[in-house]
Amino acid sequence: PFLHLDIRTPYGEALAEEQVSQALGEALGPRADGVSLQGWHVAHLEDTHQGSNHRVFATLEELEEDADSVVCDQSLPLESAVQALGDWMARQTAQSHFQLILSEGERIYSLAYRNAQPYHLLRVAANPRDFALKRLAEHREYLRPEGGGEVPVFMEAADPWRSACVDALGVQPENIPTPPGFSSDAGPNLWHFSLALAAVGGDAAIHNRVSAFRRNWNVEIRLWDRMLKAAGIAALLGGAVIALEAARHAALGRELRAARVEALRYAEKVSSLDALRRERESLLDSLSALRPLWSGPLPLDRILRGIVGALPPDGGMEGIMLRTVAENRRELSFRAWVEDWNHIRPLQEKWQRLPFFSGVELSDQRKEAEHRRVVFQATCILAGLP
């Protein structure tokens, strides 16, 4: 007999044989004494936010005569398991027409797979043997329109009916593909795998530890779980981006504060330089306002030689007077004459070029007809002299 159990463990926790034995005892109650657990495997694992659901198929050994009536998975008949196994084989072998033969104790199952779907399922008693082989050969007639003679036959490698089917069908059977996680000589575990395939889309048996109501919600549960995980990942990524931006802004803030401190330092240095410049200008102004306490004698001989040397041959001068008209201004005035008006302008230019004078002013210009000469008053401003 076979029994499938749904066992829930904490999320990510592996299933142990002790948990399977405990689940078997809870499912059968006092009837568990009539069987013993020979083998088990996890045919389907489903993780939800409530935990991990393990769909376990167990092989039991009968210890009592009525064990068949005590433990059997009535909600998943073997016919459904054979059809589910045929669909799986079609996907694995890419075959759309084949015959699948499986033996189980006193019964033999034959599936005619046609047009990529289970077309007809035959269950025949193993005894009498010749009648069973005849029925298996006749069952190939369902595949005849698609060339049943050429359609392959799939059987287990260790099936006791394999050699007899070769003679009765005239075809060498091919091995059923090994399910993932099973050895090549799967034996009874192949039925476990078939029941698992059939149980994926069906309801659970009444002795399952996980209710059908909860299992029917698994799709929605997984959807919400994935959505929450995606939202959590997005939140983590957003938090990481925000943290990086905050760190970058903090670094920019530190650089800005350092730049402001440096700018203040430069501003202080510029203010100090401006203060020093103003102080220098003030000192220069003070120095320029200073007057010597004693002035040396004027080089009147050089001054007079320069004035007389600039006069034309028929010119002359008289009435020299030196006076101080302001604090730093002294003037040398005298009366001079030349022969003609044309000599006045060149004479003034010659006197202005002398290093003793900063300027020469001419006034009171007139012509004396009696002496045939032009008379004028000259005022020379002394410059650069103590």
C-alpha positions in Angstrom: 0.0 0.0 0.0 0.9 3.6 -0.5 0.2 6.7 1.5 1.0 10.3 0.9 1.3 12.9 3.7 1.7 16.6 3.8 4.1 17.7 6.5 4.8 21.3 7.4 8.2 22.3 9.0 9.6 25.7 9.8 10.8 27.6 6.8 13.9 26.0 5.2 14.1 23.1 7.6 14.8 19.7 6.1 12.5 16.7 6.8 13.7 13.8 8.9 12.4 10.2 9.1 11.3 10.8 12.7 8.9 13.5 11.6 7.6 11.2 8.8 6.9 8.4 11.4 5.2 10.9 13.7 3.0 12.2 10.9 2.1 8.6 9.9 1.1 7.8 13.5 -1.0 11.0 13.6 -2.7 10.2 10.3 -3.6 6.6 11.1 -4.2 6.9 14.8 -4.6 3.4 16.4 -4.6 1.8 13.0 -0.9 2.6 12.6 0.0 -0.5 14.5 -1.1 -2.6 11.5 1.6 -1.2 9.2 5.3 -0.3 9.3 7.2 2.4 7.4 9.5 0.8 4.8 10.5 3.8 2.8 9.6 7.4 2.0 10.6 10.3 -0.2 9.7 14.0 -0.6 7.9 14.3 -4.0 7.0 18.0 -3.7 8.3 20.9 -1.6 6.5 24.2 -1.3 7.9 27.1 0.7 5.4 29.6 2.1 5.5 32.4 4.7 3.8 29.9 7.1 6.6 27.3 6.6 7.8 24.6 4.2 5.2 22.1 3.0 6.7 18.6 2.3 4.5 16.3 0.3 5.8 12.9 1.3 4.9 9.5 -0.2 5.5 6.5 2.1 5.8 2.8 1.3 4.2 0.7 4.0 4.5 -3.0 4.9 1.3 -4.8 5.8 1.3 -6.4 9.2 -2.4 -7.4 9.3 -4.7 -9.1 6.8 -7.0 -6.1 6.4 -4.2 -3.6 6.0 -5.4 -2.7 2.5 -8.7 -1.4 3.9 -6.9 0.4 6.7 -4.4 2.4 4.8 -5.0 3.4 1.2 -4.9 6.8 -0.5 -8.5 6.7 -1.8 -8.5 10.3 -3.1 -5.7 9.6 -5.6 -6.4 6.3 -7.5 -3.5 4.7 -9.4 -5.3 5.4 -12.7 -4.8 9.1 -12.1 -1.2 8.5 -11.3 -0.6 6.6 -14.5 -2.2 9.4 -16.6 -0.1 12.0 -14.7 3.1 9.9 -15.4 2.1 9.7 -19.1 1.9 13.5 -19.3 5.3 13.8 -17.6 6.9 11.2 -20.0 5.5 13.1 -23.0 7.3 16.3 -21.8 10.5 14.4 -21.1 10.7 12.3 -24.3 9.0 14.8 -26.7 6.7 11.9 -27.8 3.0 12.4 -28.6 2.1 8.7 -29.3 3.3 5.8 -27.1 2.0 3.0 -24.9 2.9 3.0 -21.2 2.7 -0.3 -19.3 3.1 -0.6 -15.5 2.5 -3.6 -13.3 1.4 -3.3 -9.7 0.9 -6.5 -7.8 -2.1 -8.3 -9.2 -3.0 -5.6 -11.7 -1.4 -4.3 -14.9 -2.0 -0.8 -16.2 -1.7 0.2 -19.9 -2.0 3.8 -21.1 -2.6 4.6 -24.8 -1.1 8.1 -25.2 -2.4 9.7 -28.4 -2.4 13.2 -29.9 -0.3 14.5 -26.9 -2.8 13.5 -24.3 -4.0 10.4 -22.4 -6.4 8.7 -24.8 -7.4 5.4 -23.1 -6.4 3.6 -19.9 -6.7 -0.1 -19.4 -6.5 -2.0 -16.1 -6.4 -5.8 -16.4 -5.8 -8.5 -13.8 -2.5 -10.3 -14.0 -4.1 -13.7 -14.0 -4.7 -15.5 -16.2 -1.4 -14.4 -17.7 -2.2 -15.2 -21.4 -5.4 -13.2 -21.2 -3.6 -10.2 -19.8 -1.0 -10.3 -22.6 -3.7 -10.5 -25.2 -5.5 -7.5 -23.7 -2.2 -5.5 -23.8 -1.7 -6.3 -27.4 -5.3 -5.4 -28.3 -4.9 -2.1 -26.4 -2.4 -1.0 -29.1 -5.3 -0.9 -31.6 -6.2 2.5 -30.1 -2.9 3.8 -31.5 -3.3 2.1 -34.9 -4.6 5.1 -36.9 -1.3 6.8 -36.0 0.7 3.7 -36.9 0.4 1.8 -33.7 2.9 -0.8 -34.9 5.6 1.8 -34.8 4.6 3.4 -31.6 7.1 2.8 -28.8 6.3 1.0 -25.6 7.6 2.2 -22.3 8.1 0.0 -19.2 10.2 -0.1 -16.1 13.6 -1.7 -16.5 13.0 -4.2 -13.7 9.3 -4.9 -14.6 8.7 -8.7 -14.3 6.3 -8.5 -17.3 9.0 -7.0 -19.6 10.1 -10.2 -21.4 6.6 -11.5 -21.8 5.5 -8.2 -23.4 8.4 -8.5 -25.9 6.9 -11.8 -27.3 3.3 -10.7 -27.1 3.6 -7.2 -28.6 6.6 -7.8 -30.9 8.2 -4.6 -29.8 11.3 -4.1 -27.6 10.1 -1.9 -24.7 12.0 1.3 -23.9 12.9 2.3 -20.3 10.8 4.9 -18.5 13.0 8.0 -17.9 14.4 8.1 -14.4 12.6 10.8 -12.3 14.8 13.4 -10.8 16.2 12.3 -7.4 15.6 8.6 -8.0 17.9 5.7 -9.0 17.4 3.9 -12.3 15.8 0.9 -10.5 13.1 3.1 -8.8 10.8 0.2 -8.2 7.8 1.2 -6.0 9.1 4.8 -5.8 8.0 5.3 -9.4 4.4 4.9 -8.2 5.2 7.5 -5.5 6.4 9.8 -8.2 3.3 9.2 -10.3 1.1 9.9 -7.3 3.0 13.1 -6.6 2.4 14.3 -10.2 -1.3 13.5 -9.9 -1.5 15.2 -6.5 -0.1 18.5 -7.8 -3.4 19.6 -9.3 -5.8 17.7 -7.1 -7.1 17.9 -3.6 -5.4 16.3 -0.6 -6.6 13.2 1.1 -8.5 13.6 4.3 -5.6 12.4 6.5 -3.2 15.2 5.3 -1.9 17.4 8.0 -2.2 20.5 5.8 -5.8 21.4 5.1 -7.1 21.7 1.5 -8.2 25.3 2.3 -4.7 26.3 3.2 -3.2 24.5 0.2 -5.6 26.2 -2.2 -4.2 29.5 -0.9 -0.6 28.6 -1.7 -0.5 30.4 -5.0 -1.8 33.6 -3.4 0.5 33.1 -0.4 3.5 32.7 -2.7 2.4 35.8 -4.6 2.2 37.9 -1.5 5.4 36.4 -0.2 7.3 37.2 -3.4 5.8 40.7 -3.5 6.8 41.4 0.1 10.3 40.1 -0.6 10.5 42.3 -3.7 9.3 45.2 -1.7 11.9 44.5 1.0 14.7 44.2 -1.6 13.5 47.5 -3.2 13.4 49.1 0.3 16.9 47.9 1.0 18.2 49.2 -2.3 16.4 52.5 -1.8 17.9 52.7 1.7 21.4 52.0 0.4 21.0 54.7 -2.3 19.7 57.1 0.3 22.6 56.3 2.6 25.1 56.8 -0.2 23.5 60.1 -1.1 23.5 61.2 2.5 27.2 60.3 2.8 28.0 62.2 -0.4 26.1 65.3 0.9 27.8 65.0 4.2 31.2 65.0 2.5 30.2 68.0 0.3 29.1 69.8 3.5 32.5 69.2 5.1 34.3 70.4 2.0 32.0 73.5 2.0 32.7 74.3 5.6 36.5 73.9 5.0 36.2 76.2 2.0 34.4 78.8 4.1 37.0 78.7 6.8 39.8 79.1 4.2 37.9 82.0 2.6 37.6 83.7 6.0 41.4 83.3 6.4 42.0 84.8 3.0 39.6 87.7 3.9 41.5 88.4 7.1 44.8 88.4 5.1 43.3 90.8 2.6 42.0 93.1 5.4 45.5 93.1 7.0 47.1 94.0 3.6 44.6 96.8 3.1 45.3 98.2 6.6 49.0 98.1 6.0 48.5 99.8 2.6 46.5 102.6 4.3 49.1 102.9 7.0 51.8 103.2 4.4 49.9 105.9 2.5 49.4 107.8 5.8 53.1 107.6 6.6 54.0 108.9 3.1 51.5 111.8 3.5 53.1 112.6 6.8 56.6 112.5 5.4 55.6 114.8 2.5 54.1 117.3 5.0 57.4 117.5 7.0 59.4 120.8 6.5 63.1 121.0 7.1 64.1 123.1 10.1 66.9 124.8 8.2 67.3 125.6 4.5 70.7 126.0 2.9 71.7 129.0 0.6 70.2 129.3 -2.8 72.6 128.8 -5.8 71.8 132.3 -7.1 75.0 132.4 -9.2 73.9 129.4 -11.2 70.4 130.6 -11.4 71.5 134.0 -12.7 73.9 132.5 -15.2 71.1 130.4 -16.5 68.8 133.4 -16.9 71.4 135.6 -18.5 72.6 132.8 -20.8 69.1 132.4 -22.2 68.9 136.2 -23.1 69.6 137.2 -26.7 72.6 139.4 -27.4 70.6 142.7 -27.4 68.6 141.7 -24.3 69.0 142.5 -20.6 67.5 142.3 -17.2 67.3 144.3 -14.0 65.5 144.6 -10.7 65.9 141.1 -9.4 63.7 140.2 -6.3 63.3 136.9 -4.4 60.3 136.4 -2.2 58.4 133.6 -0.5 54.7 133.7 -1.4 53.6 130.5 0.3 54.9 127.8 2.7 56.6 125.9 -0.1 56.6 128.4 -2.9 59.3 131.0 -3.7 59.4 133.2 -6.7 62.2 135.1 -8.5 61.0 138.2 -10.3 62.9 140.6 -12.5 62.4 143.1 -15.4 63.8 142.1 -18.8 63.9 143.4 -22.3 64.5 142.1 -25.8 64.7 143.8 -29.2 61.6 142.4 -30.8 58.3 140.7 -29.8 59.4 137.5 -31.6 62.1 136.9 -29.0 59.8 136.7 -26.0 58.2 133.3 -26.6 61.5 131.4 -27.3 63.0 133.1 -24.3 60.2 131.9 -22.0 60.6 128.4 -23.3 64.4 128.4 -22.6 63.8 129.6 -19.0 61.2 126.9 -18.4 63.7 124.3 -19.5 66.1 125.3 -16.7 66.2 122.8 -13.8 65.7 125.6 -11.3 62.2 126.6 -12.3 58.9 124.8 -12.3 57.2 127.6 -14.2 57.8 131.0 -15.8 55.1 133.7 -16.0 55.5 136.9 -18.2 53.5 140.0 -17.6 53.4 143.8 -18.2 54.8 143.5 -21.8 55.2 146.7 -23.7 57.3 148.3 -26.4 59.5 151.3 -25.6 59.8 153.3 -28.8 62.5 155.6 -27.3 64.9 152.7 -26.7 63.6 150.5 -29.5 63.0 147.5 -27.3 60.2 145.3 -25.8 60.1 145.3 -22.0 58.3 142.7 -19.8 58.1 141.5 -16.2 59.2 137.8 -15.6 58.3 135.7 -12.6 60.1 132.4 -12.2 58.8 129.8 -9.7 61.6 128.0 -8.0 61.3 124.3 -7.6 63.4 121.4 -6.2 65.5 123.8 -4.1 65.8 123.9 -0.3 
